Amino acid sequence: FMGSKLQQGGVGDGKIRHLFYTIRLQNFEPKFEQGDYLLYFGRLSDEKGILTLLKAAKAYP
C-alpha cells in the first residue's frame, strides 16, 4: 500500500524497499496474561474493520 502511494507521489521504484520484520522475532518470547482487554494498533478508518473487531469482541464471552 505505502509503496504504491510513494509511486503515485513520484518516488521511483529503485528508491522503494519493503523491509520485513526489522527486529529478530526469535529473540522475543510472548508472555500473555488473560484479562478483559483488547489492544489495537493501527489507523482508525473504515477499511481497517474496526467496527467488525468491536462487534466480535462484544460477542466473545
N, C-alpha and C positions, 0 to 999 in steps of 0.2 A: 504493500500500500504506500508506504513512505517513499519507496524508490520511484514509483510512478508519479507521485506528487513532485518529487525533485526534478524528474524529467520534464514534466509539464512546465516547471519553473525555469527550464533552460539548462539544467545541470546535465553534463554529458555522461553517457554510460560508463566511461572509463574512470569517472570520479565517484561512482556509487558502489559501495561494497556492503553486503549483508553479513554481519558478524553474528554467528550463532553462539549463544552462551559464552559470554565474555568472562565467566568465572568457572573454576573447576568444580562441577557439581558433585563429584565423588568425594570432595573434601567436606561436604556438609551432610549431616545426618538429621533429617527432620524429626522434631520432637513435638508432638501434638498433644494437647490436653483437651479432653472433651469439655464442652461447655455450650452455653447459649450465645454464640457469637457467629458472625459472618464477616469475612474480610473481602472486600472487592477493591482491586487496584486497576484503574483504567479510566478512560474518558466517559463521562456521563452523557450518553447520546442514545437515541432510539435504536440505531443499528447494532449497538452492543448487547441489546436484550436484557437490560437491567430490570424491566418490569417482569419479564419471564423468570428471572432469577429470584426476585422478591416473592412472586407467587409460589414458586417451588419451595422456597424457604418457609413460607407461611404454612404450606400443606405438609411439610415434614414434621413428624411427631416430636 
